[in-house]
């Protein structure tokens, strides 16, 4: 496990999840308006614990990177296929149970559920693509060549 790539994948994945989530949420609320902060069961924005809300994308990215590190040998095919499989596994394990629990226990507007389910899959897909790209960015052969070049080892002819 390359710890630099592991950390970079978490940062990039978390930032992409934040951006895609915000963009899709804005689109969803434009089509089906609601104010998430006025819904029952949501903490006040002034509550200090709400700062943890902004950590969620990075917690999810950490979980996705960790899952990819352990499952990448099981994912076959191109980088796009690996990213899709990572996003699908993450979506099934994280988003579907969460959406089910919220739907079963809360009476929220339709836009909230659409944002959570469709937006969740979109940001997981984009983050998974970035995570696969960061973790698998270079092959071992090209990495070894780069190291040899940096320390000045030349090929024998």
VOTOR-963441 format. One record per atom (N, C-alpha, C, CB): residue in three letters; z negated, x, y. Coordinates in steps of 0.05 Angstrom, whole numbers, plus 32768, in hexadecimal, padded with zeros to 4 digits. Atoms other than C-alpha are relative to their C-alpha. Glycine has a CB too. Layout:
ALAZXY...
This chain:
UNK800080117FE9UNK800080008000UNK800080128019UNK7FE87FED8000UNK7FFE7FF17FE7UNK8015801C8043UNK7FF07FF08015UNK801E80048009UNK8012800F7FEEUNK7FDC80098073UNK800C7FFC801BUNK7FE680108002UNK7FF480037FE6UNK8005801480B2UNK80137FE87FFFUNK801080198008UNK7FEE80178002UNK803A7FE3809AUNK7FF17FE77FFBUNK801480057FE8UNK801180178005UNK80047FB48081UNK7FF67FF5801BUNK7FE880087FEDUNK800B80097FE6UNK7FE47FB280C6UNK80167FF68013UNK7FF18017800DUNK7FEA80087FEFUNK80277FAE80EAUNK800B7FE57FF8UNK801680158000UNK7FF6801A800AUNK803D7F7480BEUNK7FED7FEA8009UNK800280017FE1UNK801380157FF7UNK7FFD7F4E80D0UNK80047FFA801DUNK7FE2800A7FFAUNK7FFD80047FE3UNK80077F59811AUNK801A7FF18006UNK8000801B800FUNK7FE6800D7FFCUNK80517F478119UNK80007FE47FF6UNK801780107FF3UNK8001801B800CUNK80467F0C80EBUNK7FEF7FED8010UNK7FF580017FE4UNK801180117FF0UNK800C7EF18114UNK800C7FF9801BUNK7FE6800F8005UNK7FF380067FE7UNK80337EF78155UNK80167FEC7FFCUNK800B801A800DUNK7FEA80138005UNK806F7ED38137UNK7FF67FE57FF9UNK8012800A7FE9UNK800C801A8006UNK80437E9C811BUNK7FF77FF38019UNK7FE980037FECUNK8009800B7FE6UNK80247E938160UNK80177FF58010UNK7FF180158010UNK7FE980077FEFUNK80677E908183UNK800F7FE87FF5UNK801480178003UNK7FF18016800DUNK808B7E628151UNK7FEF7FE78000UNK800880077FE3UNK801280177FFFUNK804E7E35814DUNK80007FF3801BUNK7FE480087FF7UNK8001800B7FE5UNK804B7E2D8198UNK801A7FF38007UNK7FFA80178014UNK7FE6800C7FFAUNK80967E21819FUNK80047FE67FF1UNK801680147FF9UNK7FFB8019800FUNK809A7DEE8167UNK7FEC7FEA8008UNK7FFD80057FE2UNK801380137FF6UNK805B7DCC8180UNK80097FF3801AUNK7FE4800D8004UNK7FF5800B7FE7UNK807B7DC481C5UNK80177FED7FFBUNK800980178012UNK7FEA80118007UNK80B97DA681A5UNK7FF57FE67FF4UNK8013800E7FECUNK800C8018800CUNK808F7D76817BUNK7FF37FEE8014UNK7FEC80097FEAUNK800D80127FECUNK80657D5E81B5UNK80137FF58014UNK7FEA8010800EUNK7FEB800C7FEEUNK80A47D5381DFUNK800C7FE77FF2UNK801680158006UNK7FF58017800FUNK80BE7D2481A8UNK7FEB7FEB7FFBUNK800D800A7FE6UNK801680128007UNK807C7D058193UNK7FE78009800EUNK7FFC7FFF7FE1UNK80157FF57FF0UNK804A7D1181CBUNK7FE37FFB7FF6UNK80027FF5801CUNK801D80028006UNK80007D1E81BCUNK7FF38019800CUNK7FFB7FFE7FE2UNK800F7FE97FF6UNK7FCA7D4B81D8UNK7FEC80087FEBUNK7FF17FF8801BUNK80107FF78017UNK7FAA7D7381A0UNK7FE380028008UNK800B801A7FF5UNK801C7FFC7FF8UNK7F6B7D8081C9UNK7FF17FE68005UNK7FFF8010801AUNK800D801A7FFDUNK7F5E7D3681D2UNK7FFC7FF17FE5UNK80107FEE8013UNK8003800D801AUNK7F617D268188UNK7FE380037FF6UNK8013800D7FEBUNK801B7FFF800BUNK7F207D168164UNK7FFC80167FECUNK7FF97FE57FF4UNK80057FEB8013UNK7F007D4E813EUNK8008801C8009UNK800D7FFA7FE6UNK7FF87FE77FF5UNK7F1D7D85816AUNK7FEB800A8013UNK801D7FFE800EUNK80147FF47FEDUNK7EED7DB4818EUNK800B8000801CUNK7FF9801D7FF7UNK7FF97FFD7FE4UNK7EED7DB781D9UNK800C801C8005UNK7FE87FFB8013UNK7FF47FE67FFAUNK7F197DEE81F6UNK7FEC8014800CUNK80187FFC8013UNK80147FEF7FF4UNK7EDB7E098219UNK7FEC800A7FECUNK7FF17FF18016UNK80127FF68015UNK7EB67E1381D8UNK8007801C7FF8UNK80017FED7FE7UNK7FF97FE48007UNK7EB17E5E81CAUNK800B80047FE4UNK7FE780118003UNK7FF67FFD801BUNK7EC07E548181UNK801E7FFA7FFFUNK7FF27FEC7FEDUNK7FE380057FFFUNK7F067E3B8195UNK8011801A8002UNK80067FEE8018UNK7FF17FE77FFFUNK7F1A7E84819FUNK800A80077FE4UNK7FEE8017800BUNK7FF77FFB801BUNK7F1F7E878153UNK801A7FF27FF9UNK7FEA7FF67FECUNK7FE6800E8003UNK7F597E568158UNK801780138004UNK80027FE88014UNK7FEB7FED7FFAUNK7F827E8F8175UNK800280177FEBUNK7FFC800B801CUNK7FFF7FEC8016UNK7F707EBC813AUNK800E7FF57FE7UNK7FE380087FF9UNK7FF4800C8018UNK7F8D7E8B8107UNK801C800C7FF9UNK80037FE38005UNK7FE67FF58008UNK7FD57EA6810BUNK7FFD801C7FF3UNK801280038018UNK80047FE6800CUNK7FBB7EEC80FBUNK7FF27FFF7FE6UNK7FF180128014UNK800D8004801AUNK7F8E7ED480C3UNK80157FF77FECUNK7FE97FEA8002UNK7FEB80098012UNK7FCA7EB080A5UNK801480177FFAUNK80107FE8800DUNK7FEF7FE98005UNK7FF67EEE80AEUNK7FF380147FEDUNK8007800D801BUNK800F7FEE8013UNK7FC07F18808CUNK80027FF67FE4UNK7FE380028009UNK7FFE800C801AUNK7FC07EE88052UNK801C80037FF4UNK7FF77FE38001UNK7FE47FFE8009UNK800C7EE9804EUNK8007801D7FF8UNK80137FF68016UNK7FFB7FE48006UNK800F7F358050UNK7FF280087FE6UNK7FF780128017UNK800F7FFA8018UNK7FD97F3B801BUNK800E7FF37FE7UNK7FE37FF68002UNK7FF2800E8016UNK7FFD7F077FEFUNK801A800F7FF9UNK80067FE38007UNK7FE77FF28006UNK803F7F2C7FF7UNK7FFB801B7FF2UNK800F8005801AUNK80067FE6800DUNK80207F6F7FE5UNK7FFA7FFC7FE2UNK7FE7800D800DUNK80078004801CUNK80067F517FA4UNK80177FF27FF0UNK7FE77FEF7FFEUNK7FEC800F800EUNK80427F257F94UNK801D800A8003UNK80007FE48009UNK7FE57FF77FFAUNK807E7F4D7FADUNK801080087FE7UNK800080178013UNK7FF27FF98019UNK80907F667F67UNK800A7FE77FF1UNK7FEF80117FEEUNK7FF8801A800DUNK80957F1D7F50UNK80177FF3800FUNK7FE87FED7FFFUNK7FEB800B7FF0UNK80C57F0C7F88UNK801A80107FFBUNK7FF97FFF801EUNK7FE77FF28006UNK810C7F1D7F73UNK80157FF88015UNK800A7FF97FE3UNK7FEA80077FEFUNK814B7F207F9CUNK7FFF800E801BUNK80017FE28005UNK7FFD7FF47FE6UNK815C7F2F7FE4UNK7FE77FFD8011UNK80187FF3800FUNK801780037FEEUNK812B7F36801DUNK7FFD7FE3800AUNK800380138019UNK8001801C7FF8UNK813D7EF08034UNK7FF47FEE7FEBUNK801C7FF58008UNK800C80108016UNK812D7ED37FF0UNK7FE380067FFCUNK800F80077FE5UNK801D7FF98001UNK80EB7EFA7FEDUNK7FF07FF28016UNK7FFD801E8001UNK800E800D7FE9UNK80D97EDF8032UNK7FFD7FE27FFBUNK800F8006801AUNK8001801D8006UNK80EA7E98801DUNK7FEB7FFA7FEBUNK801B7FF57FF7UNK801480048015UNK80C07E9E7FDEUNK7FE48004800BUNK800580137FE9UNK801A7FFC7FF4UNK80857EBB8006UNK7FF87FE88011UNK8000801A8010UNK800680177FEEUNK808A7E838039UNK7FFA7FE77FEFUNK80187FFA8012UNK800480188011UNK808F7E4E8001UNK7FE580017FF3UNK80167FFE7FEBUNK801A7FFD800DUNK80527E697FDCUNK7FEA7FFB8015UNK7FFD801C7FF3UNK801480037FEBUNK802A7E6E801DUNK7FFE7FE38009UNK800680128018UNK8000801B7FF7UNK803F7E298033UNK7FF37FED7FECUNK801D7FF78004UNK800C80118015UNK802C7E097FF0UNK7FE280057FFDUNK800D80057FE6UNK801C7FFA8004UNK7FE97E2D7FEEUNK7FEF7FFB8019UNK7FFC801C7FF7UNK801080037FE8UNK7FD47E278037UNK80067FE68010UNK800680188012UNK7FF980167FEEUNK7FFA7DF1805DUNK7FFE7FE57FF3UNK801B8004800BUNK8000801B800DUNK80027DB8802BUNK7FE47FF67FFBUNK800F80027FE5UNK801B800B8003UNK7FB87DB38018UNK7FF37FFA801BUNK7FEF80157FF1UNK800C80057FE6UNK7FA47DB88061UNK800B7FE7800CUNK800680188013UNK7FF480187FF5UNK7FD67D838077UNK7FF67FE77FF1UNK801F80027FFEUNK800A80168010UNK7FC07D56803EUNK7FE47FF88008UNK800180077FE2UNK801B80057FF8UNK7F777D5D8051UNK7FFE7FF3801BUNK7FEF801B8000UNK8000800C7FE5UNK7F847D4E809BUNK800B7FE47FFFUNK801080128013UNK7FF4801B8002UNK7FB17D13808AUNK7FED7FEC7FF3UNK801B80017FF0UNK80128012800EUNK7F7E7CF6805AUNK7FE77FFA800FUNK7FF9800C7FE5UNK801A80047FF4UNK7F437CFD8088UNK80017FFA801EUNK7FEF80187FFCUNK7FFE80047FE3UNK7F5D7CF780D0UNK80177FED8007UNK8003801B800EUNK7FEB80137FF6UNK7F867CC380F6UNK800D800D8018UNK7FF47FE48006UNK7FF37FF27FEAUNK7FB27CF1811FUNK801D7FF68003UNK8001801F7FFAUNK7FE480097FFCUNK7FF77CE3813EUNK8013800D7FEDUNK80088005801DUNK7FEC7FF58012UNK80357CEE8114UNK8009801C8008UNK80187FED7FFFUNK7FF87FE67FF7UNK804A7D29813FUNK7FEE80177FF7UNK80028000801EUNK80137FEC8009UNK800C7D4E812BUNK800680097FE3UNK7FE37FF58001UNK7FFA7FF9801CUNK801E7D4B80E1UNK801B800D7FFEUNK80007FE67FEFUNK7FE57FF48000UNK80687D5B80EEUNK7FFE801D8009UNK80147FF08012UNK80047FE57FF5UNK80537D978117UNK7FF380127FEBUNK7FEF80008019UNK800E7FF08013UNK80237DAF80E1UNK801180077FE7UNK7FE87FF17FF7UNK7FF17FFB8019UNK80527DA780A5UNK801A800F8005UNK80057FE57FF2UNK7FE67FF47FFBUNK80977DB780C0UNK7FFC801A8010UNK80137FED800FUNK80057FE87FF0UNK807E7DE880F5UNK7FF380167FEFUNK7FEE7FFA8018UNK800E7FED8011UNK80517E0880C1UNK8014800F7FEEUNK7FEC7FF27FEFUNK7FEC7FF38011UNK808C7E158092UNK801180138011UNK80117FEB7FF1UNK7FEF7FEF7FF0UNK80B67E3080CBUNK7FF2801B8008UNK80087FF2801AUNK800D7FE77FF8UNK80837E6280E4UNK7FF980117FE8UNK7FE77FFB8010UNK80047FF08018UNK80727E77809DUNK8019800E7FF7UNK7FF57FEF7FE9UNK7FE67FF48008UNK80BC7E83808FUNK800780188012UNK80167FEB8001UNK7FFA7FEA7FEDUNK80C57EAD80CEUNK7FED80187FFCUNK7FFF7FF6801DUNK80147FEB8005UNK80857ED480C2UNK8005800E7FE5UNK7FE37FF48000UNK7FFA7FF4801AUNK80977EDF8079UNK801880138002UNK80057FEB7FEAUNK7FE87FEE7FFCUNK80DB7EFC808DUNK7FF7801A800EUNK80157FF28011UNK800A7FE87FF2UNK80B87F2C80BDUNK7FEE80117FEEUNK7FF17FF8801AUNK80127FF18012UNK80837F3F808AUNK800F800F7FEAUNK7FEC7FEC7FF3UNK7FEF7FF38015UNK80B77F4E8054UNK800E8018800DUNK80147FED7FF3UNK7FF17FEB7FF2UNK80DF7F768087UNK7FEE80188006UNK800C7FF5801AUNK80127FEA7FF9UNK80A27F9F809EUNK7FF6800E7FE6UNK7FE87FF58010UNK800B7FF38018UNK80857FAB8058UNK8015800F7FF0UNK7FF37FEB7FEEUNK7FEB7FF48010UNK80C77FB98035UNK8015800E8011UNK800D7FEB7FEFUNK7FEC7FF77FECUNK80EA7FD58073UNK801180187FF7UNK7FF380078019UNK7FF27FE98009UNK80FD80178054UNK7FFD80037FE2UNK7FF6801A800EUNK80037FFA801CUNK810B802A800DUNK7FF1801A7FFCUNK801C80017FF2UNK800F7FE78005UNK80E380627FEDUNK801280188004UNK7FF480007FE3UNK7FEE7FE97FFDUNK8121808E7FECUNK80048007801DUNK801B7FF97FF3UNK7FFC7FFA7FE4UNK812E80878037UNK7FE68009800DUNK800B7FE7800EUNK80197FF77FF5UNK80E480908046UNK7FFC801D7FF9UNK7FE97FEF7FF5UNK80037FE58009UNK80E380D0801DUNK801380128010UNK800680037FE2UNK7FEC7FF17FF0UNK812280E88042UNK7FF58004801CUNK801B7FF28000UNK800A7FFE7FE5UNK810180D98085UNK7FE980158001UNK7FF67FE5800AUNK80167FED8000UNK80C381018072UNK800A801C7FFDUNK7FEC7FFA7FE8UNK7FF47FE58003UNK80ED813C805AUNK800C8009801AUNK801480007FE9UNK7FF37FF97FE6UNK8114813A809BUNK7FEB80088015UNK80117FE9800AUNK80147FFB7FECUNK80D4813880C5UNK7FF2801B7FFBUNK7FEB7FEA8000UNK800E7FE68005UNK80B5817580A2UNK801380177FFDUNK7FED7FFD7FE8UNK7FEC7FEB8000UNK80F6819B80A1UNK800A800A7FE5UNK7FF58017800EUNK7FF67FF9801AUNK8107819C8057UNK801E7FFA7FFFUNK7FF17FF17FE9UNK7FE380048001UNK815281A6804DUNK80097FFF7FE3UNK800F80168010UNK7FF48001801AUNK817D81978011UNK800C801A7FF8UNK80157FEA7FFEUNK7FF37FE8800AUNK819481D07FE6UNK801D7FF87FF8UNK7FF1800C7FE7UNK7FE480068007UNK81DF81D47FDEUNK800980117FE9UNK801280058018
